[in-house]
């Protein structure tokens, strides 16, 4: 039995947090024992991590988090430390003398934003890692070579997120935080510009960032849904013709994969890992990085059921089982 310690900064609802919860839940318990440490902010996934992991700890009030994590790992006989999107913790390898795997679910190849802040830190810490996982091929070009580098996409429950026989025309689903980074500021202008379309935004943490503004100014054809479970989201996506991503920076987001698996025609900005995810436009519609409301609306109007069907077929490769197996194979190489 190999012990894996997962370290993540928060338990809020987000792409990386969702992937970690699903990975811990699907890990083969005959071979691996998962432990989870959240270093900073507590959120809705707190209970889910606590239920899925053998041991769960929350370190917000601990002053020296690195030393505490290293001590815990040594004391519990941890075989691999897996750090998720938390570059400050990559140095745990030196403190604990335990192999560290790092997952990075963000776009480091795109200038500005995350890249400017995180890329220098990632480059400096890369050589201390035993393994590196990203969901975005272009990140490999932005970082120096490292051992056991893997591109792992997925985390979609394809048994739950699956297409229906029919979808409603002119229906658009959107999933994410109501922040500018996710392009939530475009929801009201898009719905206003397309009164013949019905928009549904499935939002996490609706009270943060742009939440009040979007809710206040939403036209009648824009509906906000907060707190949907996976089952509720899967059922809703099957009824929509189009899945819209307005993110300004992305890796290979699980929300888009879930839209694809549900048979929606994905429409997304051509940034990060999205062009590769959508096979350059074969399995979806890409709009220009600098597109405004008019350009995005034009892309939405191109959505067709046949593209959604192709997207659903392609999304089978992004299953939870495949994602978990690839991580298990990586851990087996290291311990």
Secondary structure, DSSP 8 states (H G I E B T S, - for coil): -EEEEEEEEE-SSSHHHHHHHHHHHHS-TTTEEEEEEEEEE--TTHHHHHHHSSEEEE-TT-S-HHHHHHHHHHHHT-SEEEEES-GGGTTHHHHH-SEEEEEE-S-SSSTTTHHHHHHHHHHHHGGG-SEEEES-THHHHHS---TTEEE----B-TTTS---S--EEEEEEEEEESSTTTTTTHHHHHHHH-TTSEEEEEEESTTSTTHHHHHHH--TTEEEEES--HHHHHHHHTTEEEEEE--SS-SS-HHHHHHHHTT-EEEEES-TTHHHHTGGGTTEEEE-TT--HHHHHHHHHT--HHHHHHHHHHHGGGBHHHHHHHHHHHHHHH-
